[in-house]
């Protein structure tokens, strides 16, 4: 679910991780930080996940500071619902919006 959620945003927060799998000399890395842009915010899932490196709030905030659209950091108990452009955070966990 997280990869599909990332795909609809304008920026791919997993681009750096994904580049580890691109063969040297390949053009597959070109534009790797961009996604579909179907919504006007970006998303960083798995906030503070104990088994996933780089999901701490401080790391996400640093990444978000270079993104020109609002960024939601969400944990695995949070979802974002978008209907007719209206964004709603649905959560029983933790999340933060970096405007």
BAKOLDREN-368185 format. One record per residue: x, y negated, z of N, C-alpha, C, CB in turn; residue in one letter; chain. Coordinates in nm, 2 decimals, padded with zeros to 4 digits. Glycine has a CB too. Layout:
<zakols>
+--------+--------+--------+--------+--------+--------+--------+--------+--------+--------+--------+--------+----+----+
|   n.px |   n.py |   n.pz |  ca.px |  ca.py |  ca.pz |   c.px |   c.py |   c.pz |  cb.px |  cb.py |  cb.pz | aa | ch |
+--------+--------+--------+--------+--------+--------+--------+--------+--------+--------+--------+--------+----+----+
|      X |      Y |      Z |      X |      Y |      Z |      X |      Y |      Z |      X |      Y |      Z |  A |  A |
...
+--------+--------+--------+--------+--------+--------+--------+--------+--------+--------+--------+--------+----+----+
</zakols>
This chain:
<zakols>
+--------+--------+--------+--------+--------+--------+--------+--------+--------+--------+--------+--------+----+----+
|   n.px |   n.py |   n.pz |  ca.px |  ca.py |  ca.pz |   c.px |   c.py |   c.pz |  cb.px |  cb.py |  cb.pz | aa | ch |
+--------+--------+--------+--------+--------+--------+--------+--------+--------+--------+--------+--------+----+----+
|  00.08 |  00.12 |  00.00 |  00.00 |  00.00 |  00.00 |  00.09 | -00.13 |  00.00 | -00.09 |  00.00 |  00.12 |  X |  A |
|  00.20 | -00.12 |  00.07 |  00.27 | -00.25 |  00.08 |  00.33 | -00.29 | -00.06 |  00.39 | -00.23 |  00.18 |  X |  A |
|  00.38 | -00.19 | -00.14 |  00.43 | -00.23 | -00.27 |  00.32 | -00.29 | -00.36 |  00.49 | -00.10 | -00.34 |  X |  A |
|  00.20 | -00.23 | -00.36 |  00.09 | -00.28 | -00.43 |  00.05 | -00.42 | -00.39 | -00.03 | -00.19 | -00.43 |  X |  A |
|  00.06 | -00.45 | -00.26 |  00.03 | -00.58 | -00.21 |  00.14 | -00.68 | -00.25 |  00.02 | -00.58 | -00.06 |  X |  A |
|  00.26 | -00.64 | -00.25 |  00.37 | -00.73 | -00.29 |  00.36 | -00.76 | -00.44 |  00.51 | -00.66 | -00.26 |  X |  A |
|  00.31 | -00.66 | -00.52 |  00.31 | -00.68 | -00.66 |  00.21 | -00.79 | -00.70 |  00.27 | -00.55 | -00.73 |  X |  A |
|  00.11 | -00.82 | -00.63 |  00.01 | -00.92 | -00.67 |  00.05 | -01.06 | -00.63 | -00.13 | -00.89 | -00.61 |  X |  A |
|  00.16 | -01.07 | -00.55 |  00.21 | -01.21 | -00.51 |  00.30 | -01.26 | -00.62 |  00.27 | -01.20 | -00.37 |  X |  A |
|  00.34 | -01.39 | -00.61 |  00.44 | -01.44 | -00.71 |  00.59 | -01.40 | -00.68 |  00.43 | -01.58 | -00.71 |  X |  A |
|  00.62 | -01.35 | -00.56 |  00.76 | -01.32 | -00.53 |  00.77 | -01.18 | -00.47 |  00.82 | -01.43 | -00.44 |  X |  A |
|  00.87 | -01.11 | -00.51 |  00.90 | -00.98 | -00.46 |  01.00 | -00.98 | -00.34 |  00.95 | -00.89 | -00.57 |  X |  A |
|  00.95 | -00.96 | -00.22 |  01.03 | -00.96 | -00.11 |  01.13 | -00.84 | -00.10 |  00.95 | -00.96 |  00.02 |  X |  A |
|  01.10 | -00.74 | -00.18 |  01.18 | -00.62 | -00.18 |  01.29 | -00.62 | -00.30 |  01.10 | -00.49 | -00.20 |  X |  A |
|  01.30 | -00.73 | -00.36 |  01.39 | -00.74 | -00.48 |  01.53 | -00.70 | -00.44 |  01.39 | -00.88 | -00.54 |  X |  A |
|  01.59 | -00.75 | -00.33 |  01.72 | -00.72 | -00.30 |  01.74 | -00.57 | -00.27 |  01.76 | -00.80 | -00.17 |  X |  A |
|  01.64 | -00.51 | -00.21 |  01.64 | -00.36 | -00.18 |  01.63 | -00.29 | -00.32 |  01.53 | -00.32 | -00.09 |  X |  A |
|  01.54 | -00.33 | -00.40 |  01.52 | -00.27 | -00.53 |  01.64 | -00.27 | -00.62 |  01.40 | -00.33 | -00.60 |  X |  A |
|  01.72 | -00.38 | -00.61 |  01.84 | -00.39 | -00.69 |  01.95 | -00.28 | -00.66 |  01.91 | -00.53 | -00.67 |  X |  A |
|  01.94 | -00.22 | -00.55 |  02.03 | -00.11 | -00.51 |  02.02 |  00.01 | -00.61 |  02.01 | -00.06 | -00.37 |  X |  A |
|  01.90 |  00.02 | -00.68 |  01.87 |  00.13 | -00.76 |  01.89 |  00.10 | -00.91 |  01.73 |  00.18 | -00.74 |  X |  A |
|  01.93 | -00.02 | -00.94 |  01.95 | -00.06 | -01.08 |  02.09 | -00.03 | -01.12 |  01.92 | -00.22 | -01.10 |  X |  A |
|  02.11 |  00.05 | -01.23 |  02.24 |  00.09 | -01.28 |  02.32 | -00.04 | -01.31 |  02.23 |  00.18 | -01.40 |  X |  A |
|  02.45 | -00.03 | -01.29 |  02.54 | -00.14 | -01.33 |  02.53 | -00.16 | -01.48 |  02.69 | -00.10 | -01.29 |  X |  A |
|  02.53 | -00.29 | -01.51 |  02.52 | -00.33 | -01.65 |  02.38 | -00.33 | -01.71 |  02.60 | -00.24 | -01.73 |  X |  A |
|  02.28 | -00.29 | -01.63 |  02.14 | -00.28 | -01.68 |  02.07 | -00.42 | -01.67 |  02.06 | -00.18 | -01.61 |  X |  A |
|  01.98 | -00.45 | -01.76 |  01.91 | -00.57 | -01.76 |  01.78 | -00.56 | -01.67 |  01.87 | -00.62 | -01.90 |  X |  A |
|  01.76 | -00.44 | -01.61 |  01.65 | -00.42 | -01.53 |  01.64 | -00.52 | -01.41 |  01.65 | -00.28 | -01.47 |  X |  A |
|  01.75 | -00.58 | -01.37 |  01.75 | -00.67 | -01.25 |  01.70 | -00.81 | -01.29 |  01.89 | -00.67 | -01.20 |  X |  A |
|  01.69 | -00.84 | -01.42 |  01.65 | -00.97 | -01.46 |  01.51 | -01.00 | -01.42 |  01.66 | -00.98 | -01.62 |  X |  A |
|  01.49 | -01.10 | -01.34 |  01.35 | -01.14 | -01.29 |  01.30 | -01.05 | -01.18 |  01.26 | -01.13 | -01.40 |  X |  A |
|  01.39 | -00.97 | -01.12 |  01.35 | -00.88 | -01.01 |  01.28 | -00.94 | -00.89 |  01.47 | -00.80 | -00.97 |  X |  A |
|  01.31 | -01.07 | -00.87 |  01.25 | -01.14 | -00.76 |  01.10 | -01.19 | -00.79 |  01.33 | -01.25 | -00.71 |  X |  A |
|  01.06 | -01.17 | -00.91 |  00.92 | -01.22 | -00.95 |  00.82 | -01.10 | -00.95 |  00.93 | -01.29 | -01.08 |  X |  A |
|  00.70 | -01.14 | -00.92 |  00.59 | -01.04 | -00.92 |  00.48 | -01.09 | -01.01 |  00.54 | -01.00 | -00.78 |  X |  A |
|  00.36 | -01.04 | -01.00 |  00.25 | -01.08 | -01.09 |  00.19 | -01.21 | -01.06 |  00.14 | -00.97 | -01.07 |  X |  A |
|  00.19 | -01.26 | -00.94 |  00.14 | -01.39 | -00.91 | -00.01 | -01.41 | -00.92 |  00.20 | -01.49 | -01.00 |  X |  A |
| -00.09 | -01.30 | -00.88 | -00.23 | -01.31 | -00.89 | -00.29 | -01.39 | -00.77 | -00.29 | -01.17 | -00.89 |  X |  A |
| -00.21 | -01.41 | -00.67 | -00.25 | -01.49 | -00.56 | -00.15 | -01.60 | -00.54 | -00.27 | -01.41 | -00.42 |  X |  A |
| -00.18 | -01.71 | -00.47 | -00.09 | -01.82 | -00.45 | -00.01 | -01.82 | -00.32 | -00.17 | -01.95 | -00.46 |  X |  A |
|  00.01 | -01.71 | -00.27 |  00.10 | -01.69 | -00.15 |  00.18 | -01.56 | -00.17 |  00.01 | -01.68 | -00.02 |  X |  A |
|  00.28 | -01.55 | -00.09 |  00.36 | -01.42 | -00.10 |  00.35 | -01.35 |  00.04 |  00.51 | -01.45 | -00.13 |  X |  A |
|  00.39 | -01.23 |  00.04 |  00.37 | -01.14 |  00.15 |  00.50 | -01.06 |  00.19 |  00.26 | -01.04 |  00.12 |  X |  A |
|  00.52 | -01.05 |  00.31 |  00.63 | -00.97 |  00.36 |  00.57 | -00.87 |  00.46 |  00.75 | -01.05 |  00.43 |  X |  A |
|  00.55 | -00.74 |  00.42 |  00.49 | -00.64 |  00.51 |  00.59 | -00.58 |  00.61 |  00.43 | -00.54 |  00.42 |  X |  A |
|  00.53 | -00.50 |  00.69 |  00.60 | -00.42 |  00.79 |  00.67 | -00.50 |  00.90 |  00.70 | -00.33 |  00.72 |  X |  A |
|  00.62 | -00.62 |  00.93 |  00.67 | -00.70 |  01.04 |  00.71 | -00.62 |  01.16 |  00.58 | -00.81 |  01.07 |  X |  A |
|  00.84 | -00.64 |  01.20 |  00.89 | -00.57 |  01.32 |  00.88 | -00.42 |  01.33 |  00.82 | -00.63 |  01.44 |  X |  A |
|  00.88 | -00.36 |  01.21 |  00.87 | -00.21 |  01.21 |  01.00 | -00.15 |  01.26 |  00.85 | -00.16 |  01.06 |  X |  A |
|  00.99 | -00.06 |  01.36 |  01.11 | -00.01 |  01.42 |  01.20 |  00.07 |  01.33 |  01.07 |  00.07 |  01.54 |  X |  A |
|  01.15 |  00.13 |  01.23 |  01.23 |  00.21 |  01.14 |  01.27 |  00.15 |  01.01 |  01.15 |  00.34 |  01.10 |  X |  A |
|  01.25 |  00.01 |  01.00 |  01.28 | -00.06 |  00.88 |  01.37 | -00.18 |  00.91 |  01.15 | -00.10 |  00.80 |  X |  A |
|  01.49 | -00.17 |  00.86 |  01.58 | -00.28 |  00.88 |  01.54 | -00.41 |  00.80 |  01.72 | -00.24 |  00.83 |  X |  A |
|  01.56 | -00.52 |  00.87 |  01.53 | -00.65 |  00.80 |  01.38 | -00.70 |  00.81 |  01.56 | -00.64 |  00.66 |  X |  A |
|  01.30 | -00.63 |  00.90 |  01.16 | -00.67 |  00.91 |  01.14 | -00.76 |  01.04 |  01.08 | -00.55 |  00.92 |  X |  A |
|  01.25 | -00.81 |  01.10 |  01.23 | -00.89 |  01.21 |  01.18 | -01.03 |  01.17 |  01.37 | -00.91 |  01.29 |  X |  A |
|  01.11 | -01.10 |  01.25 |  01.05 | -01.23 |  01.22 |  01.16 | -01.33 |  01.17 |  00.97 | -01.28 |  01.33 |  X |  A |
|  01.27 | -01.33 |  01.24 |  01.38 | -01.42 |  01.20 |  01.43 | -01.40 |  01.06 |  01.49 | -01.42 |  01.30 |  X |  A |
|  01.44 | -01.27 |  01.02 |  01.49 | -01.24 |  00.89 |  01.39 | -01.28 |  00.78 |  01.52 | -01.09 |  00.88 |  X |  A |
|  01.26 | -01.25 |  00.81 |  01.15 | -01.29 |  00.72 |  01.14 | -01.44 |  00.71 |  01.02 | -01.23 |  00.77 |  X |  A |
|  01.16 | -01.51 |  00.82 |  01.15 | -01.66 |  00.81 |  01.26 | -01.71 |  00.73 |  01.16 | -01.72 |  00.96 |  X |  A |
|  01.38 | -01.66 |  00.74 |  01.49 | -01.70 |  00.65 |  01.46 | -01.68 |  00.51 |  01.62 | -01.63 |  00.69 |  X |  A |
|  01.41 | -01.56 |  00.47 |  01.37 | -01.54 |  00.33 |  01.26 | -01.63 |  00.29 |  01.32 | -01.39 |  00.32 |  X |  A |
|  01.16 | -01.65 |  00.37 |  01.04 | -01.74 |  00.33 |  01.08 | -01.88 |  00.31 |  00.94 | -01.73 |  00.44 |  X |  A |
|  01.19 | -01.93 |  00.38 |  01.23 | -02.07 |  00.37 |  01.28 | -02.10 |  00.22 |  01.35 | -02.09 |  00.46 |  X |  A |
|  01.31 | -02.00 |  00.14 |  01.35 | -02.02 |  00.01 |  01.24 | -02.00 | -00.10 |  01.47 | -01.93 | -00.03 |  X |  A |
|  01.12 | -01.97 | -00.05 |  01.01 | -01.94 | -00.14 |  00.91 | -02.06 | -00.14 |  00.93 | -01.81 | -00.09 |  X |  A |
|  00.88 | -02.11 | -00.26 |  00.80 | -02.23 | -00.27 |  00.65 | -02.22 | -00.25 |  00.82 | -02.29 | -00.40 |  X |  A |
|  00.60 | -02.10 | -00.20 |  00.46 | -02.08 | -00.17 |  00.45 | -02.03 | -00.03 |  00.39 | -01.98 | -00.27 |  X |  A |
|  00.33 | -02.04 |  00.03 |  00.32 | -01.99 |  00.17 |  00.35 | -01.84 |  00.17 |  00.17 | -02.01 |  00.22 |  X |  A |
|  00.41 | -01.80 |  00.29 |  00.44 | -01.66 |  00.30 |  00.38 | -01.60 |  00.43 |  00.60 | -01.64 |  00.31 |  X |  A |
|  00.31 | -01.49 |  00.42 |  00.25 | -01.42 |  00.53 |  00.35 | -01.30 |  00.57 |  00.11 | -01.36 |  00.50 |  X |  A |
|  00.39 | -01.30 |  00.69 |  00.46 | -01.18 |  00.75 |  00.35 | -01.10 |  00.83 |  00.58 | -01.23 |  00.84 |  X |  A |
|  00.33 | -00.98 |  00.79 |  00.23 | -00.90 |  00.85 |  00.28 | -00.76 |  00.89 |  00.11 | -00.88 |  00.75 |  X |  A |
|  00.23 | -00.71 |  01.00 |  00.27 | -00.58 |  01.05 |  00.17 | -00.48 |  00.99 |  00.26 | -00.57 |  01.21 |  X |  A |
|  00.19 | -00.35 |  01.03 |  00.11 | -00.24 |  00.97 | -00.03 | -00.23 |  01.01 |  00.18 | -00.11 |  00.99 |  X |  A |
| -00.07 | -00.32 |  01.11 | -00.21 | -00.33 |  01.16 | -00.28 | -00.45 |  01.11 | -00.21 | -00.32 |  01.31 |  X |  A |
| -00.23 | -00.51 |  01.00 | -00.28 | -00.63 |  00.94 | -00.30 | -00.62 |  00.79 | -00.18 | -00.75 |  00.98 |  X |  A |
| -00.40 | -00.68 |  00.74 | -00.43 | -00.69 |  00.60 | -00.47 | -00.83 |  00.56 | -00.54 | -00.59 |  00.56 |  X |  A |
| -00.46 | -00.86 |  00.44 | -00.50 | -00.99 |  00.39 | -00.61 | -00.97 |  00.28 | -00.38 | -01.07 |  00.33 |  X |  A |
| -00.72 | -01.03 |  00.30 | -00.84 | -01.02 |  00.22 | -00.85 | -01.15 |  00.14 | -00.97 | -00.98 |  00.30 |  X |  A |
| -00.86 | -01.14 |  00.01 | -00.88 | -01.26 | -00.08 | -01.01 | -01.23 | -00.16 | -00.76 | -01.28 | -00.17 |  X |  A |
| -01.11 | -01.32 | -00.14 | -01.23 | -01.32 | -00.22 | -01.26 | -01.46 | -00.28 | -01.35 | -01.27 | -00.13 |  X |  A |
| -01.26 | -01.47 | -00.41 | -01.29 | -01.60 | -00.47 | -01.19 | -01.70 | -00.43 | -01.43 | -01.64 | -00.45 |  X |  A |
| -01.06 | -01.67 | -00.41 | -00.96 | -01.76 | -00.37 | -00.95 | -01.79 | -00.22 | -00.98 | -01.89 | -00.44 |  X |  A |
| -01.05 | -01.74 | -00.14 | -01.05 | -01.76 |  00.00 | -00.97 | -01.65 |  00.07 | -01.20 | -01.77 |  00.06 |  X |  A |
| -00.87 | -01.69 |  00.15 | -00.78 | -01.60 |  00.21 | -00.82 | -01.57 |  00.36 | -00.63 | -01.65 |  00.21 |  X |  A |
| -00.83 | -01.45 |  00.40 | -00.87 | -01.41 |  00.53 | -00.77 | -01.31 |  00.58 | -01.02 | -01.36 |  00.54 |  X |  A |
| -00.71 | -01.33 |  00.70 | -00.62 | -01.23 |  00.76 | -00.71 | -01.15 |  00.85 | -00.51 | -01.30 |  00.85 |  X |  A |
| -00.70 | -01.02 |  00.83 | -00.77 | -00.92 |  00.91 | -00.67 | -00.84 |  00.99 | -00.86 | -00.82 |  00.82 |  X |  A |
| -00.67 | -00.85 |  01.12 | -00.56 | -00.80 |  01.20 | -00.60 | -00.75 |  01.34 | -00.45 | -00.91 |  01.21 |  X |  A |
| -00.54 | -00.64 |  01.37 | -00.54 | -00.59 |  01.51 | -00.40 | -00.59 |  01.56 | -00.61 | -00.45 |  01.52 |  X |  A |
| -00.31 | -00.65 |  01.49 | -00.17 | -00.65 |  01.52 | -00.11 | -00.79 |  01.52 | -00.09 | -00.57 |  01.42 |  X |  A |
|  00.01 | -00.81 |  01.46 |  00.08 | -00.93 |  01.46 |  00.10 | -00.98 |  01.32 |  00.21 | -00.92 |  01.53 |  X |  A |
|  00.10 | -01.11 |  01.30 |  00.12 | -01.17 |  01.17 |  00.16 | -01.32 |  01.20 |  00.00 | -01.16 |  01.08 |  X |  A |
|  00.23 | -01.38 |  01.09 |  00.26 | -01.52 |  01.10 |  00.26 | -01.57 |  00.96 |  00.40 | -01.54 |  01.16 |  X |  A |
|  00.21 | -01.70 |  00.95 |  00.21 | -01.77 |  00.82 |  00.32 | -01.87 |  00.82 |  00.08 | -01.83 |  00.79 |  X |  A |
|  00.41 | -01.86 |  00.72 |  00.51 | -01.97 |  00.70 |  00.46 | -02.05 |  00.58 |  00.66 | -01.90 |  00.67 |  X |  A |
|  00.41 | -02.18 |  00.62 |  00.35 | -02.26 |  00.51 |  00.46 | -02.31 |  00.41 |  00.28 | -02.38 |  00.57 |  X |  A |
+--------+--------+--------+--------+--------+--------+--------+--------+--------+--------+--------+--------+----+----+
</zakols>
